[in-house]
């Protein structure tokens, strides 16, 4: 292992695609679950919401609780576009809501829609987390759905005006470039992220066949030209990160059915996937790119010996460096899986990640040269 490691036992953050550090890097968002970190999340289980401050992010401040969370994504806790304001998912009386909380003033309010991502200018993307959990347990909000449950669409909403800027229902997306495998399948929307300049937003359309095989395709919406773009991902796309205003780095499948990390430029009229050539680390992972210098951090799933690797690379040059490895016990799998989900500090070579340490989950930071 390279660098200085600091573990915060009993805490975690969640998904890899959003930065838990504040813009100045002084605060670190976190979840503190009120259940055992080796227990599956059930309906009405709570986690505390808060942030670390102080030297090496050592002091935790609780700002609220929520029952709309899971081990993989957390509550979609993230910094909002306003200074010292955070956002996260909550549920009240069966409704999926967003809580916007100013940690300086204590002011908070709710928006009647679930949250995926808030952009730099205050747009937010939204999809149905309750529905997701019925198809991919552990990736949505745990709630029993009745027979007459009304599925929520994918939306882009202006947080300030609450105007809907884009909306797509499940039935609508099925009709766009329809494929035979979509017949008799269960469909849902998943991961979404805005480009740095807020012009584009990507989201996944996924469907599960009667055989339980899962298919995915990458959709990008241009908020300026009001145009939908479908990337040529061959039925498989998993984890993604913007590397600039137009290019998406992701683990995808090309037209030759070859899986790997590729870069897709939404403004490239050829719709080509450009491969990222890595030598020492292969396979799917959770990439996070720091836009200021293209430094990208990612991880691996547990190998046969249950080791997970943490590494950095440059998606353009391909330069790579293995930073550390961590062991994950065999019983921490399925919905209990602890993916590293690494994220980078905005200014320094410090990686924040989730791991399993001393028989519990840990929100950890590793600073290296």
C-alpha positions as CSV (number, residue, x, y, z in Angstrom):
1,X,0.0,0.0,0.0
2,X,1.2,3.5,-0.9
3,X,0.5,6.5,1.3
4,X,-1.3,7.2,4.6
5,X,-4.5,5.4,5.3
6,X,-7.2,6.6,7.7
7,X,-10.3,4.5,8.5
8,X,-13.6,5.8,9.9
9,X,-15.2,2.6,11.2
10,X,-18.9,2.3,11.0
11,X,-19.3,4.9,8.2
12,X,-19.7,4.7,4.4
13,X,-20.5,7.1,1.5
14,X,-22.0,5.1,-1.4
15,X,-21.6,5.3,-5.1
16,X,-18.5,6.2,-7.0
17,X,-19.7,8.9,-9.4
18,X,-20.1,11.9,-7.0
19,X,-17.5,13.7,-4.9
20,X,-18.1,13.5,-1.1
21,X,-15.6,16.3,-0.5
22,X,-16.8,19.9,-0.4
23,X,-15.5,22.3,-3.1
24,X,-12.7,23.6,-0.8
25,X,-12.0,20.0,0.3
26,X,-12.5,20.7,4.0
27,X,-15.6,18.7,4.6
28,X,-16.4,15.0,3.8
29,X,-19.9,13.7,3.5
30,X,-20.8,10.3,5.1
31,X,-23.6,8.0,6.2
32,X,-23.6,6.5,9.7
33,X,-26.1,3.5,9.5
34,X,-28.2,2.8,12.6
35,X,-28.1,-1.0,11.8
36,X,-25.3,-3.5,11.7
37,X,-23.1,-2.9,8.6
38,X,-23.3,-6.7,8.0
39,X,-27.2,-6.7,7.8
40,X,-29.3,-6.2,4.7
41,X,-31.2,-2.9,4.6
42,X,-35.0,-3.4,5.3
43,X,-37.9,-1.0,5.0
44,X,-37.7,1.8,7.5
45,X,-34.1,1.1,8.5
46,X,-32.4,4.4,9.2
47,X,-29.0,5.9,8.5
48,X,-27.7,9.2,9.9
49,X,-26.6,11.8,7.3
50,X,-23.7,14.1,8.1
51,X,-20.2,15.2,7.4
52,X,-16.6,14.9,8.7
53,X,-14.6,18.0,9.6
54,X,-11.4,18.8,11.5
55,X,-7.9,17.5,11.0
56,X,-7.9,14.6,8.6
57,X,-11.7,14.6,8.6
58,X,-11.9,13.2,12.1
59,X,-15.0,14.8,13.7
60,X,-18.5,13.8,12.5
61,X,-21.5,16.1,12.5
62,X,-25.0,14.6,12.1
63,X,-27.5,16.7,10.2
64,X,-30.4,14.3,9.8
65,X,-31.6,10.7,9.1
66,X,-33.2,8.9,6.2
67,X,-34.8,5.6,5.4
68,X,-34.3,6.0,1.6
69,X,-30.9,4.3,1.2
70,X,-28.9,1.2,0.4
71,X,-25.4,-0.1,0.9
72,X,-24.4,0.5,-2.8
73,X,-25.7,4.0,-3.5
74,X,-26.3,5.4,0.0
75,X,-29.0,7.9,-0.1
76,X,-27.5,9.7,-3.1
77,X,-26.0,12.1,-0.6
78,X,-24.1,14.9,-2.4
79,X,-23.1,18.5,-2.4
80,X,-25.7,20.7,-4.1
81,X,-24.9,23.7,-6.4
82,X,-25.3,26.2,-3.6
83,X,-22.5,26.8,-1.1
84,X,-22.6,24.5,2.0
85,X,-25.8,22.8,0.8
86,X,-26.3,19.1,0.6
87,X,-29.0,16.9,-0.9
88,X,-30.2,13.4,-0.2
89,X,-33.1,11.1,-0.7
90,X,-35.9,10.6,1.9
91,X,-39.3,9.0,2.1
92,X,-42.4,10.3,3.8
93,X,-45.9,8.6,3.7
94,X,-44.7,6.5,0.7
95,X,-43.5,9.4,-1.4
96,X,-40.0,9.5,-2.7
97,X,-38.5,13.0,-1.9
98,X,-35.3,15.0,-2.0
99,X,-34.2,16.9,1.1
100,X,-32.1,20.0,0.4
101,X,-30.2,21.0,3.6
102,X,-28.1,24.1,4.1
103,X,-25.6,23.0,6.8
104,X,-24.6,26.6,7.6
105,X,-28.1,27.9,8.3
106,X,-29.9,24.7,9.1
107,X,-32.6,25.6,6.5
108,X,-34.1,22.6,4.7
109,X,-36.9,21.8,2.3
110,X,-38.2,18.9,0.3
111,X,-38.8,18.4,-3.4
112,X,-41.4,15.8,-4.5
113,X,-39.2,13.6,-6.6
114,X,-36.3,11.1,-6.0
115,X,-32.7,12.3,-6.5
116,X,-29.9,10.9,-8.6
117,X,-27.6,13.9,-9.4
118,X,-27.6,17.7,-9.1
119,X,-25.5,19.5,-11.7
120,X,-23.2,22.5,-11.3
121,X,-26.0,24.9,-12.3
122,X,-28.8,23.4,-10.3
123,X,-30.4,20.8,-12.6
124,X,-31.3,17.5,-11.1
125,X,-31.9,14.0,-12.6
126,X,-34.4,11.7,-11.1
127,X,-35.7,8.1,-11.6
128,X,-37.7,5.6,-9.6
129,X,-35.6,4.1,-6.8
130,X,-38.5,2.0,-5.4
131,X,-38.9,0.3,-8.8
132,X,-35.2,-0.3,-9.1
133,X,-35.0,-2.2,-5.8
134,X,-37.6,-4.7,-7.1
135,X,-35.4,-5.6,-10.1
136,X,-31.9,-5.1,-8.6
137,X,-32.3,-5.6,-4.8
138,X,-29.8,-3.4,-2.9
139,X,-29.7,-0.6,-5.6
140,X,-32.9,1.2,-4.6
141,X,-35.1,2.2,-1.8
142,X,-36.7,-0.7,0.1
143,X,-40.5,-0.5,0.0
144,X,-43.3,-2.9,-0.7
145,X,-45.0,-1.9,-4.0
146,X,-48.7,-2.5,-4.5
147,X,-50.3,-3.9,-7.7
148,X,-51.4,-0.4,-8.8
149,X,-48.0,1.2,-8.2
150,X,-47.4,4.0,-10.7
151,X,-43.8,3.9,-12.1
152,X,-42.0,7.2,-12.0
153,X,-40.3,8.5,-15.3
154,X,-36.8,9.7,-15.8
155,X,-36.7,13.4,-15.3
156,X,-34.5,16.5,-15.4
157,X,-35.8,19.2,-13.1
158,X,-34.6,22.8,-12.4
159,X,-34.2,22.7,-8.6
160,X,-34.9,26.5,-8.2
161,X,-38.0,26.8,-10.4
162,X,-39.1,23.1,-10.1
163,X,-39.8,23.2,-13.9
164,X,-39.4,19.8,-15.7
165,X,-36.8,20.3,-18.5
166,X,-36.9,16.7,-19.8
167,X,-39.1,13.7,-19.1
168,X,-39.2,10.1,-20.4
169,X,-41.4,7.3,-19.3
170,X,-40.5,3.6,-19.4
171,X,-43.0,2.9,-22.2
172,X,-41.5,5.8,-24.3
173,X,-37.9,4.6,-24.1
174,X,-38.9,1.0,-25.0
175,X,-40.3,2.4,-28.3
176,X,-37.0,4.1,-29.3
177,X,-34.8,1.8,-31.4
178,X,-36.8,-1.2,-30.0
179,X,-34.9,-4.5,-29.8
180,X,-36.5,-8.0,-29.7
181,X,-34.9,-8.6,-26.3
182,X,-37.1,-5.9,-24.8
183,X,-40.2,-8.0,-25.3
184,X,-41.5,-9.7,-22.1
185,X,-38.7,-7.9,-20.1
186,X,-38.8,-5.7,-17.0
187,X,-37.6,-2.2,-17.8
188,X,-36.1,0.5,-15.5
189,X,-33.9,3.5,-15.5
190,X,-30.6,3.6,-13.6
191,X,-27.4,5.6,-13.0
192,X,-27.4,9.2,-14.2
193,X,-24.8,12.1,-14.2
194,X,-24.5,15.6,-15.7
195,X,-21.6,16.8,-17.7
196,X,-19.4,19.4,-15.9
197,X,-21.1,22.3,-17.8
198,X,-24.6,20.8,-17.2
199,X,-25.4,20.7,-21.0
200,X,-25.6,16.9,-21.2
201,X,-27.0,14.3,-18.9
202,X,-26.5,10.5,-19.3
203,X,-28.7,7.8,-17.9
204,X,-29.1,4.0,-18.4
205,X,-32.1,2.2,-19.8
206,X,-31.9,-1.4,-18.4
207,X,-34.1,-4.4,-18.9
208,X,-34.1,-7.9,-17.4
209,X,-35.1,-10.8,-19.6
210,X,-37.3,-13.7,-18.4
211,X,-34.0,-15.7,-18.3
212,X,-32.7,-13.1,-15.7
213,X,-30.1,-11.8,-18.1
214,X,-29.7,-8.0,-17.8
215,X,-29.2,-5.7,-20.7
216,X,-28.2,-2.0,-20.6
217,X,-27.8,0.9,-23.0
218,X,-26.4,4.4,-22.5
219,X,-28.6,7.4,-23.4
220,X,-27.5,11.0,-23.3
221,X,-29.8,14.0,-23.5
222,X,-28.6,17.3,-24.9
223,X,-30.4,20.0,-22.8
224,X,-29.4,22.7,-25.3
225,X,-30.5,21.1,-28.5
226,X,-33.2,19.0,-26.9
227,X,-31.8,15.9,-28.6
228,X,-31.5,12.3,-27.4
229,X,-28.3,10.3,-28.2
230,X,-28.0,6.5,-27.9
231,X,-24.4,5.3,-27.6
232,X,-23.4,2.1,-29.4
233,X,-22.7,0.0,-26.3
234,X,-23.6,-3.4,-27.5
235,X,-26.2,-4.2,-24.8
236,X,-23.7,-3.8,-21.9
237,X,-22.7,-0.7,-20.1
238,X,-22.0,-0.6,-16.4
239,X,-20.0,2.2,-14.7
240,X,-19.4,5.7,-16.1
241,X,-17.7,9.1,-15.4
242,X,-17.5,12.3,-17.4
243,X,-13.9,13.2,-18.2
244,X,-14.8,16.6,-19.7
245,X,-17.8,18.4,-21.1
246,X,-18.4,16.0,-24.0
247,X,-16.6,12.7,-23.2
248,X,-17.8,9.8,-21.1
249,X,-15.4,7.2,-19.8
250,X,-17.2,3.9,-19.1
251,X,-16.9,0.1,-18.9
252,X,-18.9,-0.9,-22.1
253,X,-19.1,-3.4,-25.0
254,X,-18.2,-2.3,-28.5
255,X,-19.7,-3.5,-31.8
256,X,-17.3,-6.5,-31.8
257,X,-18.7,-7.6,-28.4
258,X,-15.4,-6.7,-26.6
259,X,-15.8,-5.5,-23.1
260,X,-13.5,-2.8,-21.6
261,X,-13.0,0.8,-20.7
262,X,-13.9,3.1,-23.6
263,X,-14.4,6.8,-24.2
264,X,-17.5,8.0,-26.0
265,X,-17.6,11.6,-27.3
266,X,-21.2,12.8,-27.6
267,X,-20.1,15.3,-30.3
268,X,-18.3,12.7,-32.5
269,X,-20.6,12.1,-35.4
270,X,-19.0,8.7,-36.1
271,X,-20.4,7.4,-32.8
272,X,-17.1,5.5,-32.2
273,X,-16.0,4.0,-28.9
274,X,-12.3,4.8,-28.3
275,X,-10.6,2.1,-26.2
276,X,-8.6,2.9,-23.1
277,X,-5.6,0.6,-23.0
278,X,-4.7,-0.6,-19.5
279,X,-2.0,-3.2,-18.9
280,X,-1.8,-4.1,-15.2
281,X,-5.5,-4.0,-14.3
282,X,-8.4,-5.5,-16.3
283,X,-12.1,-5.9,-15.8
284,X,-15.0,-3.9,-14.7
285,X,-14.6,-1.2,-12.1
286,X,-15.9,2.1,-10.8
287,X,-14.1,5.0,-12.4
288,X,-14.1,8.5,-11.0
289,X,-12.3,11.3,-13.1
290,X,-11.1,14.6,-11.6
291,X,-11.9,17.0,-14.5
292,X,-9.1,19.4,-13.6
293,X,-6.2,17.1,-14.6
294,X,-7.9,13.9,-15.9
295,X,-6.5,11.8,-13.0
296,X,-8.9,8.9,-12.8
297,X,-9.3,6.4,-9.9
298,X,-11.0,3.1,-10.1
299,X,-11.2,-0.3,-8.4
300,X,-11.7,-4.0,-9.2
301,X,-14.2,-6.5,-8.0
302,X,-12.8,-9.2,-5.6
303,X,-10.5,-11.7,-7.3
304,X,-10.4,-15.4,-6.4
305,X,-8.5,-14.6,-3.2
306,X,-11.1,-11.9,-2.4
307,X,-8.7,-9.0,-3.0
308,X,-9.9,-5.7,-4.4
309,X,-7.4,-3.4,-6.1
310,X,-7.4,0.4,-6.0
311,X,-5.6,2.1,-8.9
312,X,-5.2,5.3,-10.8
313,X,-4.8,6.0,-14.5
314,X,-5.0,8.6,-17.2
315,X,-7.8,7.7,-19.7
316,X,-6.0,9.5,-22.6
317,X,-2.4,8.4,-22.1
318,X,-3.2,5.1,-20.4
319,X,-0.6,5.7,-17.7
320,X,-1.6,3.6,-14.7
321,X,-0.5,2.9,-11.1
322,X,-1.7,0.3,-8.6
323,X,-2.1,2.1,-5.2
324,X,-3.4,-0.5,-2.8
325,X,-5.3,-3.8,-2.3
326,X,-7.9,-4.7,0.3
327,X,-9.4,-8.1,1.4
328,X,-13.2,-8.6,1.4
329,X,-14.5,-11.6,3.4
330,X,-16.6,-14.1,1.4
331,X,-19.8,-13.4,3.5
332,X,-19.8,-9.8,2.3
333,X,-21.4,-10.4,-1.1
334,X,-24.6,-9.9,-3.0
335,X,-26.5,-6.9,-1.5
336,X,-23.8,-6.7,1.3
337,X,-21.0,-6.3,-1.2
338,X,-18.6,-3.5,-0.2
339,X,-17.3,-2.1,-3.4
340,X,-14.4,0.4,-3.0
341,X,-16.2,3.0,-5.1
342,X,-13.2,5.4,-5.0
343,X,-13.5,9.2,-5.3
344,X,-10.7,11.8,-5.6
345,X,-10.2,14.9,-3.5
346,X,-10.7,18.1,-5.7
347,X,-7.2,19.4,-5.0
348,X,-4.9,16.8,-3.6
349,X,-3.9,13.1,-4.2
350,X,-6.3,11.8,-1.6
351,X,-8.6,9.0,-2.4
352,X,-11.9,8.5,-0.5
353,X,-13.4,5.0,-0.6
354,X,-15.5,2.5,1.2
355,X,-14.0,-0.8,2.4
356,X,-14.4,-3.5,5.0
357,X,-12.0,-3.2,8.0
358,X,-12.0,-4.6,11.5
359,X,-15.3,-6.5,10.9
360,X,-17.2,-3.4,9.8
361,X,-17.7,-1.0,6.9
362,X,-15.3,1.9,6.8
363,X,-15.2,5.3,5.1
364,X,-11.5,5.5,4.4
365,X,-9.1,8.1,2.9
366,X,-5.7,7.3,1.5
367,X,-3.2,10.2,0.8
368,X,-0.3,9.4,-1.5
369,X,2.5,11.1,-3.4
